Amino acid sequence: MEGTKIPEKMLSQDPYSQWLGITILECDLGRCKVGMTVRKEMLNSMNKAHGGITYSLADTAFGFAANTHGKFAVSIETSINHIEAVNEGDYLMAESVIEKVNAKLGFNIIEVRRKSKVESQKDELVALFKGVVYRTNKEWEEQD
């Protein structure tokens, strides 16, 4: 199966990412950018987005990018640094780029950014996620 089609297939089989409202914005071999809008039911007791929201968005980008090489890739280690609070209505984007890949392991860095409401301003970094995947021998196929 063509690697850049794998994330679409993964999203179609992922009810959690669908519930989050995640969409694929860009996808290339070893790179995937996804986006979503923070909703009220995603807020914590402090009226900010629950940390699991940015984590989940980054984790989805991570998984999608890692699988574009055509083999099933599963996470074996992840971590996140929350840099800024996230609010209801914020549009978030996570871009995963594979920094290093070999026969069995892939190392990804994922930036989660809040879309700026002012076009002339850069999008704001709100979280930084790091992940390591184990690349299995199982190939993605059309019927998986």
C-alpha positions as CSV (number, residue, x, y, z in Angstrom):
1,M,0.0,0.0,0.0
2,E,1.3,3.5,-0.8
3,G,2.7,5.0,2.3
4,T,0.9,8.4,2.1
5,K,-2.5,6.6,1.9
6,I,-1.9,4.7,5.1
7,P,-2.8,7.6,7.5
8,E,-6.2,8.0,5.8
9,K,-6.9,4.3,6.3
10,M,-5.7,4.5,9.9
11,L,-8.0,7.5,10.6
12,S,-11.0,5.7,9.0
13,Q,-10.4,2.8,11.6
14,D,-9.8,5.1,14.6
15,P,-13.0,6.2,16.4
16,Y,-11.1,8.1,19.1
17,S,-9.3,10.3,16.7
18,Q,-12.6,10.8,14.8
19,W,-14.3,11.8,18.0
20,L,-11.5,14.3,18.6
21,G,-12.3,15.8,15.2
22,I,-8.8,15.2,13.8
23,T,-8.2,15.8,10.2
24,I,-5.1,15.1,8.1
25,L,-3.7,18.4,6.8
26,E,-0.6,17.1,5.0
27,C,1.2,13.8,4.6
28,D,4.5,12.7,3.0
29,L,6.8,9.8,3.6
30,G,7.9,10.1,7.2
31,R,5.9,13.2,7.9
32,C,2.3,13.9,8.8
33,K,0.4,17.1,9.9
34,V,-3.0,16.8,11.6
35,G,-5.4,19.4,13.1
36,M,-8.4,19.8,15.3
37,T,-10.5,22.3,17.2
38,V,-10.7,22.1,21.0
39,R,-14.3,21.7,22.2
40,K,-16.0,22.3,25.6
41,E,-16.1,18.6,26.5
42,M,-12.3,18.5,26.2
43,L,-11.7,21.0,29.0
44,N,-10.5,20.2,32.5
45,S,-11.7,21.7,35.9
46,M,-9.6,24.8,35.2
47,N,-11.5,25.5,32.0
48,K,-8.4,24.7,29.9
49,A,-7.9,21.8,27.5
50,H,-7.1,18.6,29.3
51,G,-3.4,17.7,28.8
52,G,-4.6,14.5,27.1
53,I,-6.0,16.5,24.2
54,T,-2.6,17.8,23.0
55,Y,-1.1,14.4,23.8
56,S,-3.7,12.6,21.8
57,L,-3.3,15.0,18.8
58,A,0.5,14.6,18.8
59,D,0.2,10.8,19.3
60,T,-2.1,10.5,16.3
61,A,0.3,12.6,14.1
62,F,3.2,10.4,15.4
63,G,1.4,7.1,14.6
64,F,0.4,8.3,11.1
65,A,3.9,9.5,10.2
66,A,5.6,6.4,11.6
67,N,3.4,4.1,9.4
68,T,4.0,5.9,6.1
69,H,7.0,3.7,5.5
70,G,4.5,0.8,4.8
71,K,5.2,-1.4,7.9
72,F,3.0,-1.5,11.0
73,A,4.8,0.7,13.5
74,V,3.8,0.8,17.2
75,S,4.9,3.2,19.9
76,I,7.3,1.9,22.6
77,E,8.1,5.2,24.3
78,T,6.5,8.7,24.3
79,S,6.7,11.9,26.3
80,I,5.3,15.4,26.1
81,N,6.1,18.8,27.5
82,H,3.2,21.1,27.9
83,I,4.4,24.7,27.1
84,E,1.2,26.8,27.0
85,A,-2.3,26.4,28.2
86,V,-4.9,25.6,25.5
87,N,-8.4,27.0,25.4
88,E,-11.8,26.1,24.1
89,G,-12.0,27.1,20.4
90,D,-8.3,26.9,19.8
91,Y,-7.3,25.3,16.5
92,L,-4.4,23.0,17.1
93,M,-2.0,21.4,14.6
94,A,0.5,18.7,15.3
95,E,3.3,17.9,12.8
96,S,5.3,14.7,13.2
97,V,8.6,14.4,11.4
98,I,10.7,11.3,11.6
99,E,14.1,12.4,12.8
100,K,15.8,9.0,12.4
101,V,14.6,5.6,11.1
102,N,16.3,2.3,10.7
103,A,15.1,-1.3,10.1
104,K,13.4,-1.6,13.5
105,L,13.1,1.8,15.2
106,G,11.9,5.3,14.3
107,F,12.5,8.5,16.3
108,N,9.9,11.3,15.9
109,I,9.6,14.8,17.2
110,I,6.1,16.3,17.1
111,E,5.3,20.0,17.6
112,V,1.8,21.0,18.6
113,R,1.0,24.5,17.7
114,R,-2.0,26.8,18.2
115,K,-3.1,28.5,15.0
116,S,-2.6,32.3,15.3
117,K,-5.8,34.3,15.0
118,V,-3.6,37.0,13.3
119,E,-2.3,36.0,9.9
120,S,1.0,38.0,10.2
121,Q,1.9,36.2,13.5
122,K,3.5,32.7,13.7
123,D,1.5,29.8,15.1
124,E,2.4,29.4,18.8
125,L,4.1,26.2,20.1
126,V,2.0,24.8,22.9
127,A,3.5,21.3,23.4
128,L,6.5,19.3,22.3
129,F,6.1,15.5,22.0
130,K,8.9,12.9,21.4
131,G,8.2,9.3,20.4
132,V,10.0,6.1,19.5
133,V,8.3,3.4,17.4
134,Y,9.1,-0.2,16.8
135,R,8.7,-1.1,13.1
136,T,7.3,-4.6,12.7
137,N,7.7,-6.8,9.7
138,K,4.0,-6.7,8.9
139,E,3.2,-4.7,5.7
140,W,0.1,-2.4,5.4
141,E,-2.2,-3.9,2.7
142,E,-5.3,-2.6,1.1
143,Q,-7.6,-5.1,2.9
144,D,-6.1,-4.7,6.5
